[in-house]
Amino acid sequence: MVSMPRLVIAAPASNSGKTTVATGLMAAFTARGLAVSPHKVGPDYIDPGYHSLATGRPGRNLDAYMCGPELVAPLFAHGSAGCDLAVVEGVMGLYDGASGQGELASTAQVAKLLRAPVVLVVDASSQSRSVAALVHGFASWDPEVRIGGVILNKVASDRHEALLRDALDESGLPVLGVIRRAPQVATPSRHLGLVPVAERQGDAVDAVRAMGERVRAGCDLDALMALARTAPALPDEPWEPAYAPEASVRGPRPVVAVAGGAAFTFAYAEHAELLTAAGAEVVGFDPLRDEKLPVGTAGLVIGGGFPEMYAPELSANEPLRRAVTELALSGAPVAAECAGLLYLARELDGKPMCGVLDAEARMSERLTLGYRQAVAVSDSALAVAGTRMRGHEFHRTVLEPGAGAVPAWGMHQPERRVEGYVQRGVHASYLHTHWAASPEVAHRFVEHCRAR
C-alpha cells in the first residue's frame, strides 16, 4: 500500500490558470519545508520543468494513453516515494482526453486511478452567480471524480469575490483560494507553449517565485493540505525501472550520451533511469556548448526540444556535429526523437546540421499534434519489427522526405503512413515515446551499445 497526501489541480478548460496554481502550490508547500512530488497529466514536457524548479525534484508525467492506465498509479508511487505531498497538474479541461476515446488520458481518469481529490481552478473573470452552475456541473458529471474544493482565479475585487462566494455557498464545495486579477506572471510562450525553464534560467526562477507568492497569499494552504490527506492509500506497488536485471551486472557499463541544454529540453526522467537500470552509464552533454561527445560514448540519445530556435548556434558547433556524424556512421546506436531527428538532418531552416539523414527540415505554419499508434517497420537498436508502441507528436516543423528507405514507424492513427528513418544504428523519428511502457526498448538499446 502506498500512502501519500495528494491533490489533482484541474480546470473546466485550458487557460484557466492550472499551471500558475499548480506550480504556485508546489513552490508554496516547498517553502514550508515539505518534500513535494510534482506531476503532470499527459505528454507535456514543458510544465514539468517549472514544477521541478518549484520543488527541486524531477517533474514526472502521468500519461494513461502512452503508458496505459495500469501504470499511472505505479509511476506516481515511484515518483512520489519519500515525499510529504504530491501535486498533480491536469491537462486541458477536467474531462478532456484522447480525441474520440472517451475519458482515456483525461485528468478525470488520472484522478480516479490515483483516488485523489480534485481542486477545480475556475477563471471567474466574466461571471458571478453562474460560477455555481459551472462548478455543480463539473462536480456531478462523474460521481467517481471527487472535487474537493474550488480555487477562484482572476477575481476582480472584494465585491466580485463576495458574489462568487455567495453563489458557491449552495454548492457544498468550499472555496480553497481566491487569486486576484493581476498582470500575468512572466511565463512567455511561443509556438509550442511556454518557453522551457532551461532557456530562461533566472527569469524562470523569478516567475516560479511569483507564482508561489500569489498562491500563498490567496489560498488556504492548511485546508488544501487537509484535503490532500483525505486521499486513501493506493494498493499499487511502485514502478521499478529494472528490466532483465541480470543485464546490469554483465560486462562493462557502456556510456550513453544524452543531449540536453536549452535546445534539447524534452525528456522523461524514467528514460535515464531505465538506461541506468539496463546497465548504462548515462552522461549528459549540451550540443550548444560542448565540442566533443562524452569520453567513451557508445550510444547516443537525442530527445525533443527546440533546435529551430537555436539552428545558427547548433550549426556553428562544427566539431560536435562532426563527432555525432562519425559516431552515427560507425554504426553506433543513436535514438533521436523530434528535435533529435532535425539535428541529424542535412539542414534545418537552411542551416547545416549533422547530415546523418539525407533530409531537410524547415519551420511550418501547421501544428502537428496528437497521440499516435505505431508499429516498428524494421529491426533497429530500439525495437524489433512488429513492436507496437503508442506515442505523441508535437511540432511545427516539416521534414522532407518524411521517411527514409527504411522507415522507423508505420502509423495507424489518425492516418496510415510511414515515418522516420532506420539506417545503420540510427533510429530517428518525430514520434515521442515513453519507455516506461516498454522497458525492453532501453534494455535493447544498451545491449546494442554493449555489443560495440
KASUL-V372326 format. One record per residue. N is the residue number from 1. PHI is phi as a letter, one per 30 degrees, with the letter a starting at -180 (* if undefined). D_FIRST is the distance of its C-alpha to the first C-alpha in Angstrom with 1 decimal. Layout:
BEGIN
N,PHI,D_FIRST + N,PHI,D_FIRST
END
This chain:
BEGIN
1,*,0.0 + 2,c,3.8 + 3,c,6.5 + 4,a,9.8 + 5,e,13.1 + 6,a,14.7 + 7,b,17.9 + 8,c,19.7 + 9,c,23.4 + 10,b,25.5 + 11,a,29.2 + 12,d,31.6 + 13,a,33.2 + 14,d,33.6 + 15,i,35.5 + 16,c,34.2 + 17,j,32.9 + 18,e,29.2 + 19,d,29.6 + 20,d,31.5 + 21,d,29.1 + 22,d,25.9 + 23,d,27.5 + 24,d,29.0 + 25,d,25.8 + 26,e,24.3 + 27,d,27.5 + 28,d,27.8 + 29,d,24.4 + 30,d,24.9 + 31,d,28.3 + 32,d,26.7 + 33,j,25.1 + 34,d,21.5 + 35,d,19.7 + 36,c,19.4 + 37,c,17.7 + 38,c,20.1 + 39,b,19.7 + 40,b,22.3 + 41,d,22.2 + 42,j,24.7 + 43,d,26.7 + 44,e,28.4 + 45,c,29.1 + 46,d,31.0 + 47,e,28.9 + 48,e,26.2 + 49,d,29.0 + 50,d,29.6 + 51,d,25.9 + 52,d,26.0 + 53,d,29.2 + 54,d,27.7 + 55,c,24.6 + 56,i,25.7 + 57,b,22.7 + 58,d,22.9 + 59,d,22.8 + 60,b,20.7 + 61,c,21.2 + 62,b,19.1 + 63,b,21.6 + 64,d,20.8 + 65,d,24.4 + 66,d,24.6 + 67,c,21.2 + 68,j,20.4 + 69,e,18.0 + 70,d,15.5 + 71,c,15.2 + 72,d,14.9 + 73,d,11.1 + 74,d,10.8 + 75,d,13.9 + 76,d,12.7 + 77,d,9.7 + 78,d,12.4 + 79,d,14.9 + 80,c,13.3 + 81,e,12.0 + 82,i,13.8 + 83,c,15.0 + 84,c,15.6 + 85,a,16.0 + 86,b,15.9 + 87,c,19.0 + 88,c,19.5 + 89,d,23.1 + 90,d,24.1 + 91,b,26.9 + 92,h,30.2 + 93,d,30.0 + 94,e,26.8 + 95,c,27.6 + 96,d,29.4 + 97,b,28.0 + 98,d,29.5 + 99,e,33.1 + 100,i,33.8 + 101,b,30.3 + 102,i,29.1 + 103,d,25.9 + 104,e,24.8 + 105,i,23.9 + 106,d,24.5 + 107,d,22.7 + 108,d,22.1 + 109,d,20.3 + 110,d,18.0 + 111,e,17.4 + 112,d,16.5 + 113,d,14.2 + 114,c,12.4 + 115,h,12.9 + 116,c,14.7 + 117,d,18.0 + 118,c,21.1 + 119,c,24.0 + 120,c,27.2 + 121,c,29.8 + 122,c,33.2 + 123,d,36.5 + 124,c,38.7 + 125,d,41.8 + 126,b,43.8 + 127,a,42.8 + 128,b,42.7 + 129,d,42.2 + 130,d,41.1 + 131,d,37.8 + 132,d,36.7 + 133,d,37.4 + 134,d,35.5 + 135,d,32.4 + 136,e,32.7 + 137,d,33.0 + 138,d,29.9 + 139,d,27.8 + 140,c,29.1 + 141,d,29.2 + 142,b,25.8 + 143,d,24.2 + 144,d,20.7 + 145,c,21.1 + 146,c,20.7 + 147,d,23.3 + 148,c,22.9 + 149,l,26.1 + 150,b,28.9 + 151,c,30.3 + 152,d,34.0 + 153,c,35.5 + 154,h,39.1 + 155,d,40.4 + 156,d,44.2 + 157,a,45.2 + 158,d,44.6 + 159,d,46.3 + 160,d,44.1 + 161,d,41.0 + 162,d,42.4 + 163,d,43.1 + 164,d,39.6 + 165,d,38.0 + 166,e,40.4 + 167,d,39.5 + 168,d,35.8 + 169,e,36.2 + 170,d,36.5 + 171,d,33.4 + 172,i,31.0 + 173,c,29.1 + 174,d,29.4 + 175,d,31.1 + 176,c,28.8 + 177,a,31.3 + 178,b,34.8 + 179,c,36.0 + 180,d,39.7 + 181,d,41.7 + 182,a,42.5 + 183,e,43.7 + 184,e,41.1 + 185,e,39.0 + 186,d,40.5 + 187,b,38.2 + 188,d,40.8 + 189,c,40.3 + 190,a,42.1 + 191,d,42.1 + 192,b,38.4 + 193,j,36.9 + 194,d,36.4 + 195,d,38.0 + 196,d,35.3 + 197,e,34.6 + 198,d,36.2 + 199,c,39.5 + 200,c,39.7 + 201,h,38.6 + 202,e,40.0 + 203,d,40.3 + 204,d,36.7 + 205,e,35.8 + 206,d,38.1 + 207,d,36.7 + 208,d,33.1 + 209,d,34.5 + 210,d,36.4 + 211,d,33.4 + 212,d,31.5 + 213,d,34.6 + 214,d,35.1 + 215,d,31.6 + 216,d,31.6 + 217,d,35.0 + 218,c,34.1 + 219,c,30.6 + 220,d,29.0 + 221,d,26.3 + 222,d,25.2 + 223,d,24.9 + 224,d,22.9 + 225,d,20.5 + 226,d,20.2 + 227,d,19.5 + 228,e,16.8 + 229,d,15.0 + 230,d,15.2 + 231,d,12.5 + 232,d,9.7 + 233,d,5.9 + 234,c,5.4 + 235,d,4.5 + 236,d,6.3 + 237,d,7.0 + 238,d,9.3 + 239,d,12.9 + 240,b,15.3 + 241,d,19.0 + 242,d,20.4 + 243,b,22.6 + 244,h,24.8 + 245,e,24.0 + 246,d,27.3 + 247,d,29.1 + 248,d,28.1 + 249,c,30.2 + 250,c,33.3 + 251,i,36.2 + 252,d,36.6 + 253,c,34.2 + 254,d,36.1 + 255,d,36.3 + 256,c,34.9 + 257,d,36.5 + 258,c,34.5 + 259,d,36.7 + 260,b,35.8 + 261,i,37.9 + 262,d,39.1 + 263,d,40.1 + 264,b,36.9 + 265,c,34.0 + 266,d,31.8 + 267,a,29.0 + 268,c,25.3 + 269,e,23.6 + 270,d,21.8 + 271,d,25.3 + 272,d,26.3 + 273,d,23.0 + 274,d,23.6 + 275,d,27.3 + 276,d,26.5 + 277,d,24.0 + 278,d,26.8 + 279,j,29.2 + 280,c,31.0 + 281,c,32.2 + 282,d,31.6 + 283,b,34.4 + 284,d,35.0 + 285,a,38.5 + 286,c,40.3 + 287,d,42.9 + 288,d,44.7 + 289,b,45.4 + 290,d,45.0 + 291,c,48.0 + 292,b,46.5 + 293,d,43.3 + 294,e,41.2 + 295,e,42.9 + 296,i,42.2 + 297,e,40.6 + 298,c,39.9 + 299,a,38.1 + 300,b,37.8 + 301,b,35.2 + 302,b,36.7 + 303,d,34.4 + 304,d,35.2 + 305,l,36.9 + 306,b,40.3 + 307,d,43.0 + 308,d,45.4 + 309,d,45.4 + 310,b,46.3 + 311,e,48.5 + 312,d,51.5 + 313,d,49.5 + 314,d,47.7 + 315,d,51.1 + 316,d,52.8 + 317,d,50.5 + 318,d,52.6 + 319,e,51.6 + 320,d,47.9 + 321,e,48.8 + 322,d,51.0 + 323,d,48.3 + 324,d,45.8 + 325,d,48.6 + 326,d,49.5 + 327,d,46.0 + 328,d,45.5 + 329,d,49.0 + 330,d,48.2 + 331,j,45.6 + 332,d,42.6 + 333,d,39.3 + 334,b,39.0 + 335,c,36.3 + 336,b,37.5 + 337,c,36.0 + 338,h,38.1 + 339,e,39.4 + 340,d,39.6 + 341,e,41.5 + 342,d,44.0 + 343,d,44.4 + 344,d,45.3 + 345,d,47.9 + 346,d,51.6 + 347,a,51.7 + 348,b,49.8 + 349,h,52.0 + 350,i,54.9 + 351,c,53.5 + 352,e,53.3 + 353,c,49.9 + 354,d,49.1 + 355,i,50.9 + 356,d,48.7 + 357,c,48.6 + 358,d,51.9 + 359,a,50.7 + 360,b,51.3 + 361,c,48.9 + 362,a,49.7 + 363,d,48.3 + 364,b,48.5 + 365,d,48.5 + 366,c,46.1 + 367,d,42.4 + 368,c,40.4 + 369,b,36.9 + 370,k,34.3 + 371,d,31.8 + 372,b,33.3 + 373,c,32.9 + 374,b,34.5 + 375,b,35.5 + 376,d,36.8 + 377,d,40.5 + 378,b,41.1 + 379,d,39.7 + 380,b,38.7 + 381,d,36.9 + 382,c,33.8 + 383,a,33.9 + 384,d,36.0 + 385,e,38.1 + 386,j,36.4 + 387,d,32.9 + 388,c,31.5 + 389,b,29.6 + 390,c,28.9 + 391,a,30.0 + 392,b,31.6 + 393,c,35.2 + 394,a,36.2 + 395,a,39.7 + 396,c,43.2 + 397,c,45.0 + 398,b,46.8 + 399,c,47.3 + 400,b,50.5 + 401,d,50.3 + 402,d,46.7 + 403,b,46.3 + 404,d,47.9 + 405,e,49.7 + 406,c,46.4 + 407,d,43.8 + 408,d,40.1 + 409,b,38.7 + 410,c,39.8 + 411,c,38.5 + 412,b,37.8 + 413,a,36.9 + 414,d,38.6 + 415,b,41.7 + 416,d,42.5 + 417,a,43.7 + 418,c,43.3 + 419,a,42.3 + 420,i,42.1 + 421,b,43.5 + 422,b,43.0 + 423,a,45.7 + 424,h,45.7 + 425,c,42.2 + 426,d,41.7 + 427,b,39.2 + 428,b,39.9 + 429,a,38.9 + 430,d,38.2 + 431,d,34.9 + 432,d,31.7 + 433,b,28.8 + 434,c,25.2 + 435,d,24.8 + 436,d,21.0 + 437,d,21.9 + 438,b,24.4 + 439,d,23.7 + 440,d,26.7 + 441,d,28.8 + 442,d,28.1 + 443,d,28.6 + 444,d,31.9 + 445,d,33.1 + 446,d,32.6 + 447,d,34.2 + 448,d,37.2 + 449,d,37.4 + 450,d,37.3 + 451,d,40.1 + 452,d,42.5
END
